């Protein structure tokens, strides 16, 4: 059962354009939604995260939009640069049964920014 | 560099064998998480330890086990290995015991089962 669905699988954007990656979740217990960035040969690194009490969070060129009723959230990368070329993972977690849960990841989006 | 170290970087072994992967968390971090990354399953959470105790369990097979030692380093033991266990295994650490805390990932151990 895939609890976090991510799309698209791959994305090519021109330099300076907007990259948009979408995720949808099923588990209503999820209440923390981080995005991770992974470069080849490296481990994932936290990019930006959001809680469901806000609909948008912006950090520099990166913005998360969150729609609680639709159970969807998305990452927008403004003014995309070749250095943004990487694999992006959305994730979700929440406390169920009183304990902490690990992160549930989407399958990832391979982003290529063309110069 | 995240400050999380994993050894070995690469491991090649045969089906039926047993291997041990090692992780040293960032200085001061008490939690260690283990994840498996494969092409078909993506990144999957296996297990979390916090200050030596098991805190959360994910999709970890019974053939796999982990522990966290008093010096906070952790080991993931994989036994009766199958071809499908070939994957990248990541360790992550965080300061607190909750998955709301930022997790810092190591560079991973690539396991190949032949």
HADDOCK unambig.tbl for C-alpha pairs under 7 A between the chains (distance, minus, plus):
assign (segid A and resid 32 and name CA) (segid B and resid 100 and name CA) 6.70 0.50 0.50
assign (segid A and resid 42 and name CA) (segid B and resid 107 and name CA) 5.04 0.50 0.50
assign (segid A and resid 43 and name CA) (segid B and resid 105 and name CA) 5.31 0.50 0.50
assign (segid A and resid 43 and name CA) (segid B and resid 106 and name CA) 5.59 0.50 0.50
assign (segid A and resid 43 and name CA) (segid B and resid 107 and name CA) 4.77 0.50 0.50
assign (segid A and resid 43 and name CA) (segid B and resid 108 and name CA) 6.38 0.50 0.50
assign (segid A and resid 44 and name CA) (segid B and resid 105 and name CA) 6.00 0.50 0.50
assign (segid A and resid 45 and name CA) (segid B and resid 104 and name CA) 6.56 0.50 0.50
assign (segid A and resid 45 and name CA) (segid B and resid 105 and name CA) 6.57 0.50 0.50
assign (segid A and resid 93 and name CA) (segid B and resid 99 and name CA) 6.87 0.50 0.50
assign (segid A and resid 100 and name CA) (segid B and resid 56 and name CA) 6.35 0.50 0.50
assign (segid A and resid 100 and name CA) (segid B and resid 98 and name CA) 5.38 0.50 0.50
assign (segid A and resid 100 and name CA) (segid B and resid 99 and name CA) 6.10 0.50 0.50
assign (segid A and resid 101 and name CA) (segid B and resid 56 and name CA) 5.80 0.50 0.50
assign (segid A and resid 101 and name CA) (segid B and resid 99 and name CA) 6.15 0.50 0.50
assign (segid A and resid 102 and name CA) (segid B and resid 45 and name CA) 6.03 0.50 0.50
assign (segid A and resid 102 and name CA) (segid B and resid 56 and name CA) 6.74 0.50 0.50
assign (segid A and resid 102 and name CA) (segid B and resid 58 and name CA) 6.97 0.50 0.50
assign (segid A and resid 102 and name CA) (segid B and resid 99 and name CA) 5.67 0.50 0.50
assign (segid A and resid 103 and name CA) (segid B and resid 45 and name CA) 6.36 0.50 0.50
assign (segid A and resid 103 and name CA) (segid B and resid 99 and name CA) 6.74 0.50 0.50
assign (segid A and resid 104 and name CA) (segid B and resid 44 and name CA) 6.87 0.50 0.50
assign (segid A and resid 104 and name CA) (segid B and resid 45 and name CA) 6.78 0.50 0.50
assign (segid A and resid 105 and name CA) (segid B and resid 43 and name CA) 6.02 0.50 0.50
assign (segid A and resid 105 and name CA) (segid B and resid 44 and name CA) 6.88 0.50 0.50
assign (segid A and resid 107 and name CA) (segid B and resid 42 and name CA) 5.08 0.50 0.50
